[in-house]
Every structure is written in structure tokens, then in C-alpha cells.
Amino acid sequence: MSISGFVVRPYSEDWGTGPIEYHFGGNMPQYLIALYPSVNDDPRVDTEAMMEDIHALNREMIAAGVRRFAGGLDPAATTLRSQPDGDVLVTDGPYLESKELVGGLWILETADRDEALAWARKGAKACRAAVELREIFFVPAPEKG
């Protein structure tokens, strides 16, 4: 894998009504960092040095108190597609039509986007791949009354 950068997507706070509420109960925003390895790379053949860089980054995130979840994703997939008749078609692979596939992810809780971006840069470097940074937000369902 080669370092190919990361993609930052815009985030909108005006979806729904009212303030944004976060899943983990804190006042700090949460972010998803999604890893996009090259489609030609097999994650099972990652180098020992790269794996140690990833483990070191995870230890650093834990020590900083920002990591809420991390994990790699198996390249095998089961795809579920909603059908017009209401059924769901389940197939073993292939992935959904996509040029890039998510190979792993982190969920972080940071003070702000700049801090999350700094961690995303470290993730891109450690994984030698592109990563994408997105803020996680939750708009609660309206209360039934």
C-alpha cells in the first residue's frame, strides 16, 4: 500500500431539527476514520512493520483517551439489497458496486475536527493507505405524544 492521502467530507448541522446529540453521551464530537486500502492489496499480507505502526497508533489513541472503537474488516462480504417487492436479496459477495472498499475503521471522540484530522493523518501514515474522516452525529426520533 502507498500513502495516498485522505478524503474529508462536509458535515451539515442543519439536518433535522434541534441540536445534535452524540451516541457516547459526552459533549465532545465523535468521528469515523474509515480506511481505504488499495483494491489490489490483500489485508492478510500486511507487513509486520505496518502492523506494529497500527498497533502503536492504537496504543497512542488509547493513552490520549480518544479511541472508542477500532477494527479491521474481512475482505469477504455478504451483500444485502432491498428489492422493490419488499424482500431483501442476500448474496455472498461481491461487495456493493464501489471503486473503494472500507478495510477498517476507528471511532474517536475528540475535542474538535482539527484534533480528529490530526489522528486521521496518523492513520493514513500508519496504514499506508487513504482514510476518510467523517463526523458522527445522531438526530433523535421525534417523541410520540
VEXKOLKE-760137 format. One line per 10 residues: their letters; for each residue z, y, x of C-alpha. Coordinates in nm, 3 decimals, always signed. Layout:
! VEXKOLKE-760137
A> Z,Y,X ~ ...
//
This chain:
! VEXKOLKE-760137
MSISGFVVRP> +0.000,+0.000,+0.000 ~ -0.061,+0.352,+0.115 ~ +0.126,+0.665,+0.018 ~ -0.094,+0.823,-0.242 ~ +0.138,+1.078,-0.398 ~ +0.284,+1.105,-0.744 ~ +0.197,+1.248,-1.082 ~ +0.426,+1.490,-1.265 ~ +0.359,+1.516,-1.638 ~ +0.454,+1.817,-1.851
YSEDWGTGPI> +0.756,+1.788,-2.075 ~ +0.799,+1.967,-2.406 ~ +1.137,+2.060,-2.554 ~ +0.993,+2.161,-2.889 ~ +0.927,+1.808,-3.020 ~ +1.121,+1.758,-3.340 ~ +1.398,+1.994,-3.440 ~ +1.726,+2.077,-3.278 ~ +1.848,+2.028,-2.922 ~ +1.750,+1.737,-2.703
EYHFGGNMPQ> +2.016,+1.464,-2.680 ~ +2.027,+1.224,-2.388 ~ +2.076,+0.848,-2.403 ~ +2.353,+0.812,-2.148 ~ +2.591,+1.054,-2.314 ~ +2.605,+1.307,-2.031 ~ +2.495,+1.665,-2.015 ~ +2.257,+1.601,-1.727 ~ +1.892,+1.515,-1.790 ~ +1.759,+1.167,-1.721
YLIALYPSVN> +1.427,+1.093,-1.554 ~ +1.199,+0.794,-1.529 ~ +1.030,+0.735,-1.196 ~ +0.753,+0.479,-1.251 ~ +0.595,+0.307,-0.950 ~ +0.218,+0.254,-0.948 ~ +0.119,+0.016,-0.667 ~ -0.247,-0.020,-0.583 ~ -0.414,-0.268,-0.821 ~ -0.522,-0.467,-0.513
DDPRVDTEAM> -0.166,-0.518,-0.391 ~ +0.040,-0.823,-0.476 ~ +0.408,-0.718,-0.501 ~ +0.510,-1.062,-0.380 ~ +0.374,-0.987,-0.032 ~ +0.560,-0.659,+0.028 ~ +0.662,-0.618,+0.389 ~ +1.019,-0.673,+0.497 ~ +1.033,-0.314,+0.630 ~ +0.918,-0.174,+0.296
MEDIHALNRE> +1.174,-0.383,+0.105 ~ +1.451,-0.254,+0.332 ~ +1.330,+0.105,+0.273 ~ +1.350,+0.044,-0.103 ~ +1.698,-0.112,-0.075 ~ +1.812,+0.180,+0.143 ~ +1.683,+0.427,-0.116 ~ +1.866,+0.239,-0.392 ~ +2.189,+0.248,-0.190 ~ +2.139,+0.624,-0.134
MIAAGVRRFA> +2.080,+0.681,-0.508 ~ +2.393,+0.482,-0.598 ~ +2.603,+0.671,-0.342 ~ +2.475,+1.002,-0.483 ~ +2.567,+0.886,-0.836 ~ +2.218,+0.944,-0.980 ~ +2.078,+0.593,-1.031 ~ +2.126,+0.446,-1.379 ~ +1.875,+0.159,-1.355 ~ +1.616,+0.024,-1.112
GGLDPAATTL> +1.388,-0.277,-1.110 ~ +1.052,-0.417,-1.018 ~ +0.815,-0.562,-1.274 ~ +0.649,-0.903,-1.251 ~ +0.269,-0.879,-1.241 ~ +0.243,-1.139,-1.521 ~ +0.243,-0.982,-1.865 ~ +0.243,-1.066,-2.233 ~ +0.044,-0.813,-2.433 ~ +0.127,-0.734,-2.796
RSQPDGDVLV> -0.128,-0.545,-3.007 ~ -0.073,-0.421,-3.361 ~ -0.355,-0.534,-3.591 ~ -0.500,-0.344,-3.891 ~ -0.368,-0.615,-4.128 ~ -0.009,-0.555,-4.007 ~ +0.010,-0.862,-3.785 ~ +0.074,-0.844,-3.412 ~ -0.158,-1.027,-3.173 ~ +0.030,-1.177,-2.877
TDGPYLESKE> -0.162,-1.283,-2.567 ~ -0.063,-1.387,-2.215 ~ -0.220,-1.106,-2.015 ~ -0.426,-0.932,-1.931 ~ -0.249,-0.601,-1.908 ~ -0.341,-0.336,-2.159 ~ -0.660,-0.153,-2.066 ~ -0.543,+0.069,-1.783 ~ -0.656,+0.178,-1.441 ~ -0.299,+0.185,-1.310
LVGGLWILET> -0.019,-0.061,-1.375 ~ +0.354,+0.006,-1.358 ~ +0.505,-0.212,-1.086 ~ +0.866,-0.093,-1.100 ~ +1.091,+0.188,-1.215 ~ +1.405,+0.388,-1.165 ~ +1.603,+0.575,-1.427 ~ +1.801,+0.861,-1.274 ~ +2.045,+1.116,-1.407 ~ +2.019,+1.437,-1.204
ADRDEALAWA> +2.126,+1.798,-1.231 ~ +1.769,+1.919,-1.281 ~ +1.399,+1.845,-1.237 ~ +1.396,+1.965,-0.876 ~ +1.656,+1.705,-0.780 ~ +1.462,+1.433,-0.967 ~ +1.144,+1.542,-0.788 ~ +1.317,+1.507,-0.451 ~ +1.416,+1.148,-0.540 ~ +1.061,+1.077,-0.665
RKGAKACRAA> +0.923,+1.190,-0.328 ~ +1.160,+0.947,-0.154 ~ +1.048,+0.672,-0.393 ~ +0.680,+0.731,-0.317 ~ +0.754,+0.718,+0.054 ~ +0.976,+0.406,+0.040 ~ +0.734,+0.213,-0.183 ~ +0.424,+0.338,-0.004 ~ +0.268,+0.398,-0.345 ~ +0.216,+0.656,-0.617
VELREIFFVP> +0.504,+0.727,-0.852 ~ +0.518,+0.924,-1.175 ~ +0.813,+1.140,-1.281 ~ +0.892,+1.195,-1.649 ~ +1.198,+1.335,-1.819 ~ +1.357,+1.102,-2.074 ~ +1.463,+1.264,-2.397 ~ +1.587,+1.146,-2.732 ~ +1.536,+1.311,-3.067 ~ +1.781,+1.153,-3.313
APEKG> +1.661,+1.028,-3.650 ~ +1.748,+1.261,-3.939 ~ +2.071,+1.167,-4.110 ~ +2.035,+1.009,-4.452 ~ +2.228,+1.201,-4.709
//
